[in-house]
Amino acid sequence: MNGFFVTATDTGVGKTEVACALLRAARASGIDAVGMKPAQSGHTPGEPSDAERLREASGRVEPLAALCPYTLAAPLAPAVAARLEGRKIELSRILDGARALAARHALLVVEGAGGLLVPLTERETFADLAVALALPAIVVARAGLGTVNHTALTVEALRRRGVAIAAIVLNRTGPGDDPSVPHNAGEIARLTGATVVGPLPFKADITERAAMVQAAMASDVKFSTRE
C-alpha cells in the first residue's frame, strides 16, 4: 500500500484541508491519487462533508461509499457516535476498503478524525488504524502556542508504534497570531527531527487558501508510487 495517513494533534486544525491539498498536488503531478475517510461523524447542513471534499479532490473517481465506510450523525468520536446509533465499526471492514482502493489507485491518502488516540471502534483508536495501514503519517497541527508539546507527543506516540513521519504541517486556521508562531517550526523540527511544513499563512479566501496549501504540499512532501 502506498500513500499517507493524515492525523492531527486535535480536531479543527485542518486535516481535511491538508489531505485534499495532498490529493490535488499528487493528481496535478500525474499520480492517480484517491482519498479515504474511514469514519466521519457529525455534519454541518449545507456544507460538504469531509468525505465529499476528499472525493472532489480525488477527481470523483470512486463512489462516496467506497471512500467512507461509516457515516455517523453525532459530532463525537466515531466509536461513541456509533454506540449511540446501535452500530458497530469494524476495523477489518475499513482495512478491506483501504486495500481495495490501494489496489485500484497509485496513491492512497487516509484521513483520520480528531487526534491520533480518538476511539475508532470499541477496541481500537486511529493509532491502531495507522499501524495496520503501515503508511507514513502526516501530522497536522495548529501554528500557535501549545503546538510544540502536542505535536511532539503525537510524533512520539506514532514512532513508538512503528509509524514513520512523512511531515508535520503547521496550519493557521485563523488570522490571529501569538508570539510563539515564529519559533514553533524550529522547535518542533529540533525536538522531532521531522520535516516541518509552515507555518502556512492564513488566507480568508477559500480558493486562495486551497491553492496555497496545495503548493506547500507539492513543494515539501515527497510523493512516491508503486512500480
N, C-alpha and C positions, 0 to 999 in steps of 0.2 A: 504494500500500500504506500502510495506516495502523496505527500501533501503536508498540511499543518493542522494542529489543534489550537484553536484560538480560545484562550481563557483570560481571566482578569483578576484584579485584586478586589473587585467589588462589583456591584450592579451599577448601571448607569454611567459607565466610564467610556463607552464607545466600542464595545466588542463587535457589534453588528456592522458599524461603520468601517472598522478596520478589516473585518472579514470580507465585506463587499469590495473594499478597495483592493484587497489581495486578489480576489477573483477577477476583477476588471483589469488589473495590471497584468495578471497571468494571461488572460484571454487576449489582451492587446498585443502581447508579445508572441501570440500564435499558439499558446498552450491551451489544450482542451481542459479547462478547469470547471469544477462544479462544487457548489456549497451544500452543506448539510447542517440542519438544526435538529439534533436528536429528540429534543423535547422543548416545547415552548409553552409558557403559562401566562395567562393574562393578555389582554389585547385592548388597545385604545380604539374605540369605534371611529371609523373614518380615516384611519391611518393604516398603512401596510404593516403586516406582522413581520417579525424578524425573518421567518422562513420565506415569506413573499419577497422581501428585499433581497435575500440570498438568491432566490430563483431568478429575479430580474438580473442580478449581477452575473448569473451563470448563463445568461442568454436564453433562459426559458427552455433549456434542453431536456429537462426532466419534469414530470408532473409533481405538483406540490407534495403529494403523499409520499413520494419516494425520497424527498429531501427532509421531511419532518414526520417521523412515525407517530409522534404523540403531540397532540394539541390539547391544552387544558385551560379551563376557564379562569380559575382564581389566580391572581398575581402573586403566587407563592412559589417556593421551591417545588420543582416537578413532583418529587415524592409526596409532598404534603398535598399539593393540588390534586394529584391522582387519588390519594387516600380519601379526600373529601368527595370525590366523584364515584367512589367504589371501584376504581380501576387499578390495574397493576401494570407498572412499567417493567419491562424485561430487558436486561442488558443484552441478552442474546439476540433479540429482535433488532436492536439498534446496530449491533455489530454485523449482523447479516445484511442490513441495509447499507451500511458503510462499505462492506466488501463488494456488494453488488455495484454500487456507484463507482468504486475504485476500479472495478473490472471494465467498466464502460468508458471511463474517462482517464486522462493522463494525470490529473492532479485533483485531490480532494481537500477541501477546506471545511473542517468541522468546527462549529461554534458552540461553546458551552453556554451555560446560563448562570448569571451571577458570578461568584468566585469559584475557586478550584474545589473547595470542600462542600459545596452546596449538595444536598442529598438529591440524587437522581432516581434511585429506586429505594426500596425499604432496606436494602443491604449495601448499596454502592453509592459513592459520590462521583462527581465528574472527574475527580482524580483517578478513580478506578477505570473510568472510560478512557482517560488519556493513556494509562498504562496498557490497556487492552488494544487500543488503536496503534500504539507504538509509532506515533507521529511526533515530530519535533513541535514544541509549543511556542506560540507567540503570546506573550503576556501583555495585556493592555492595562495601563494604569493611569490615574489622574496625574497631572503635571505638578500639582501644588503640595502644600505642607502635609506631611504624613505618608507621602508616597514611598519614601525610601524604605521605611520599615515594612510596609505592606507588600511592596514589590520584592524585597529581599526574602521575606518569609515565603511568598508564593514560589519564588525560584528555588529556595531551599527544599520546599515540600515536593516540587516536581523532580528535582535532582535526586532526592532520597529515594524516589520511586523509579529511578532509572530513565526519566523522561528528559530528552535533550531540549535545550532552549535555543530556538532559532533567532529570536529577537525579543526585545522589550520595547513597547511603544508607549511613550508618554503623551497622552492626549488631552487637549484642552476642550472641555465641554461648555465653557462659558467665557465671556470676555475678561473677567477679573483675574488678576494675578496676585501672588503674595511674594515676600522676599526670598522664599526658598526656590522658586522656579528656576532662576539662572544656575543654581548649584545642583539640582536634583539629578540631572542626567549623569553628570560626572561622578557623583557619589554612588549612584546605582551601578554604573559601569565599574567603578573601583571595587565595590563590595561583591559583585556577582561575576565580573569578567565577561558579561554578555554584551552583545551588540545592543545599543540603545538608540532608538529612533525618536527624534524630537528633543525637546517638547514641540509638538506641532502647533503652529499658530492657530488662533481661533478665527473662523470665518462665519459670519451670521448667515450669509447666502448659502443655501444647501448645495447648489450646483458648484459654486466655487470651492466649497469645503470638500465635496466628494472628489473633485479633480486634484486638490492639494494632497489629500490623503493617499489617493491612488499614485500620484507622482512619488510620494515618500516611500510607499511600499515597493514600487518598481525600482527605486534607486538603492534601497537599503536592505531588501530581503532577497536572498538568492533562491531562485526557483530551479528545481531540477525535475526531470521527468524520467519515467522508466523507459528502458530501451524497448 
